[in-house]
Structures are given as C-alpha cells and as structure tokens.
Amino acid sequence: MDIVERINKLKEEKNAVILAHNYQPKEIQKIADFLGDSLELCIKAKETDADIIVFCGVDFMAESAKILNSDKKVLMPEIEGVQCPMAHQLPSEVIKKYREEYPDAPLVVYVNTTAETKAMADITCTSANADRVVNSLDADTVLFGPDNNLAYYVQKRTDKKIIPIPEGGGCYVHKKFTMDDLKRVKSKYPNAKVLIHPECSPELQENADYVLSTSGMVKAVLNSEDEEFIIGTEVGLINRIELELEKLGKTKKLIPLREDAICNEMKKITLEKVERCLLEERYEIKLDKEIIERAKNAIERMLEIK
C-alpha cells in the first residue's frame, strides 16, 4: 500500500476531509477532497459533515475553518513555518489606532488575517469578493486591510473612500512581480492573455488583460478560447489549472510571470506530514471561544453576500 492509499484509508476510518489551497504542492492538490481559493475553502469548511478537517494551507486558513466549525477537530499537517506573513501585518494596536481616527468607518479585513484580527472586523473579504463586500456596506469611508494592492483594486471599483491599513501591507510573493517581468515574458509570448492577481502592484493591474482571484484565473483559462496565458500569481496555481485541464482532456500554454513566485509557507506540507497528521491527529487548531464567536460573525456576514 503506497502513501496515497494509506492516507485515503485513514480518511475513511476517521471520517476526515482534506481541504487544500490552490498554492499547495501538486501531490497535495491531488489528494485533496476539495481544492480552492480562500473563499471557496471558507464555504466548503462550513458545509462539511466530516468529523476531522485536515487543512493543507497556511495558518489563517485553518483558523477560518475552525471558526466556522468550532465543534469539529481542525488539523494542520505542519505547524512550524506555516504562518502567512501578510496575515500578521494587521495587529490589534494598528486597528485601534485607525478606529480612533475613523470612528464611523467599518473595518473590512482580508481573510488573510489572524483570528484575532477577524474578531475586530465588521466583515471579512477575499480577493474574489472584496469589491462586492465593500459595496454592500452602508458607509462612505471604509477601513481596508492588510493588502494595499487589493485596496487599490477595490478603490477602482467603488465610489467609497478606501483607507488602506497598515501602510505598506501586502504579500511578499505578489510584490516580487514587476513591469520588467511582464515586458520580458510578454515579448516571448505576445499573444498570451495576462492574468494578474489583485495582490500585485497597481501598475501590473493596469496592464493586465484580467485582474482575477485564483479561482477567477482557473475559470478564465478553462472557459476561454485562447491557448496561451501568462499567470501572475504563485506558481502553484499552474498545477491546479493543469489538473483541471487534464480532466477536460485539454492542454493550454501556461506561463508563470516569474518562476520563483513561490510561497515558502505553502510548500511546507508534504504527503508524509499529511499521513502523520491523520495518524496522530496533530496539529490541532484551538482558539478562544470569544474570538471564534466574534470572528465567525465577520466571516458569515461575508458569506451572505452573493
């Protein structure tokens, strides 16, 4: 029995489900019961009837699953080195400072934040629904954090005043991408459509054919008649798109905007760690009950927006 068979056997024995983010290594993507972006994983976590959720992603994602499933055991295959740097850029003291300055402005936080930060928010958002979330609010001014580039994306799609917090907040992977990268790759593939994630710089967003979340990129490639795409996000998404194309018996040319656009934290999870996680039921996510309740309100308010 190989390791994948052993993992599947353990899942069945323990009524466990494996949720994995689009940036996970390809071998993890292949064993996942559900694969998606932050919004899709939030929804799936809320819907599951499994007793155990094994979350293959970074810390804030597993926390979100726990927030939505406080009665279930939520596990991560690895606990060391899986902290999303951006998720820790908006601590409570920064939020309090801006709340004092803008007392009437609702706070929208990206799901890429800690449970404690979500608990202080009025509502959460993802890159797939950030503009819809902001436009649903009855306010002229909105505090938005922690990704400044996503704040720019939202500002272009709303009449509200967006206050990005904190200054300089963002994802180190998406900050790697430059216009020089785009010019270099586009010169080699002049007919390729350019898909850029809204965590990328405003300049890149303005020069893209489409600015999309990871789930949006998957759909765009699968539904398009075009054959070549430059992918401006973490390289793991290319594996995800290739898996979907394989199911359809299709092939398309997918070109990473940068080969080194790698989220180191996402790559910490291996098949061996998933197997050990199921065997020993580690590492369990535990959160304070009050934090869960307050953060759950912010997430569920987001999930109500269509």
RAUR-V935661 format. One record per backbone hydrogen bond with DSSP energy under -0.5 kcal/mol. CO is the residue of the C=O (numbers start at 1). NH is the residue of the N-H. Records with the same first field share a line. If there is no record, write none. Layout:
# RAUR-V935661
CO->NH ; NH
This chain:
# RAUR-V935661
2->6
3->7
4->8
5->9
6->10
7->11
8->12
9->13
10->14
11->15 ; 16
12->15
15->51 ; 52
17->19 ; 54
18->33 ; 34
19->56
20->36
21->24
25->28 ; 29
26->30
27->31
28->31 ; 32
29->32
34->20
36->22
37->41
38->42
39->43
40->44
41->45
42->46
43->47
44->48
51->73
52->17 ; 54
53->55 ; 75
54->19 ; 56
55->57 ; 77
56->21
58->61 ; 62
59->63
60->64
61->65
62->66
63->67
64->68
65->69
66->69
69->72
72->74
73->53 ; 75
74->285
75->55
79->82
82->59 ; 84
84->88
85->88
86->89
87->114
91->94 ; 95
92->96
93->97
94->98
95->99
96->100
97->101
98->102
100->103
102->105
106->108 ; 143
107->109 ; 122 ; 123
108->145
109->125
111->113
114->118
115->119
116->120
117->120 ; 121
118->121
123->109
125->111
126->129 ; 130
129->133
130->134
131->135
132->136
133->136
134->137
137->139
140->161
141->106
142->163
143->108
144->165
145->110
146->148
147->151
148->152
149->153
150->154
151->155
152->156
154->157
155->158
160->162
161->142 ; 163
162->164
163->144
166->169
169->148
171->175
173->176
174->177
178->182
179->183
180->184
181->185
182->186
183->187
184->188
185->188 ; 189
189->192
193->195 ; 230
194->196 ; 209 ; 210
195->232
196->212
197->200
201->205
202->206
203->207
204->207
205->208
210->196 ; 212
213->217
214->218
215->219
216->220
217->221
218->222
219->223
220->224
227->253
228->193
229->231 ; 255
230->195 ; 232
231->233 ; 257
232->197
234->237
235->238 ; 239
236->240
237->241
238->242
239->243
240->244
241->245
242->246
243->247
244->248
245->249 ; 250
246->249
252->254
253->229 ; 255
254->256
255->231
258->261
260->262
261->235
262->264
263->267
265->268
266->269
270->274
271->275
272->276
273->277
274->278
275->279
276->280
277->281 ; 282
283->76
284->286
288->292
289->293
290->294
291->295
292->296
293->297
294->298
295->299
296->300
297->301
298->124 ; 302
299->303
300->304
302->305
